[in-house]
Amino acid sequence: MTDVADWLGAVSLVAGALLSLAAAVGVLRFPDTLSRMHAATKPQVLGVLLLLLGLVLRLRTLSDLGMVALVGVFQLATAPVAAQMIGRAAYRTGRFDPGLLDADELADR
């Protein structure tokens, strides 16, 4: 059973690292702020959660599980808030392409 957990942990670690790498490349390569915001939050959060899952599968102690769960909860709580604040700041300063928006709920304000 420990061999299976080790293999699943290794696969989770590699997948999480690749998703985090994809997020970093997206932040560097995407043309506008809203696309970069998307790349900085969605694959990055999933990548971090996969890394944490791989870490739990490799360490297998209760104290480590608690700490890793706490890190995961904080990641899930802070990334959407940060994306919201970045998107709002980009909208207010005009650093986005209005042609890329499907709907503009803030245009009336």
N, C-alpha and C positions, 0 to 999 in steps of 0.2 A: 504493500500500500504506500510506503514511503517513496518508492520509485515513481509511482504514478503521480504523487503530489509534487515530487521534484520536477518531473517532466512538464506537468501543467504549470508549475511556477515558472519554469524557464520559458515556456511559450508565452505566458502572460507578461513576463518581463520584456521579452523581445517585441511583442505586439505593442505594449505600452511605450517602449522606447521609439518604435517606428511611428506611432501616432504623434508622439511629442515632437519628433523630427519633422513630420509633415506639417504640424502646426507652426513650427518655427520657420519652415520654408514658406508657408503661406503668409506669415506676418511680413517676411522680407520681400516676397514677390507680388503680392496682390496690389492692385493699383490704387484703391481708395480706402478711406478709413473704415467704412462699414464692412467691407470684405475682410479687412485685416482684423476687425473686431470679431467677426465670425470665426476666423482661423485661430484667433487667440483663445477662444473660449471652448467651442464644441469639441474639436479633437484633442485639445490640451487636457480638458477635464477627463475625458474617457481614457486618454493615455496615462494620466496620473492614477486613475482608479485601477487600471490594469496593472500598473507598476506596484501599487499597494497590494493588490490581490496576489501578484507573484511573490511579493515580499512575505505576506502572511503564509503562503503555501511553503515557502522555503524555511521560515523561522519556526513556526508551529508552537509558539508559547503564548500563554494567555495574556501576559503583560504586553507583549508585542502586538497582539491582536487589538487590545484596547487602545494603544497609542496610534496604530495604523487606522483604526476606525475613526478616531478623533481627527486625524489629518484628513481623511476622506470626507467627513462631515463638514469641516471648515472649507475644504476645496469646493464642495457642492454649494455651500452657502455664500462664498465670496465671489466666485467667478461670474455668476449671472448679475450680481450687483455691479461689479466692475464693468462688465460689458454694457449694462444699462447706462452707467455714468459716462463711459467713453462715447457711446452713441449719442447721448443727449448733448454732450459738449461739442461733438462734431457737427451736430445739427445746428446748434446755436451759433457756432462760429462760421458756418457755411462751408465747412471742409468735407463736402460730400457731393456726389453727382446726382442731382434731382431726377435725372432720366433713369437711374437705376432703381428708383423706388416704385413699388407696385401701388402703394397707397401712402398718402401723407396725412396722417391724422393730426399733426401739429401745425399744418398750414393755416388753419383758422385762428390760431392764437396770436 
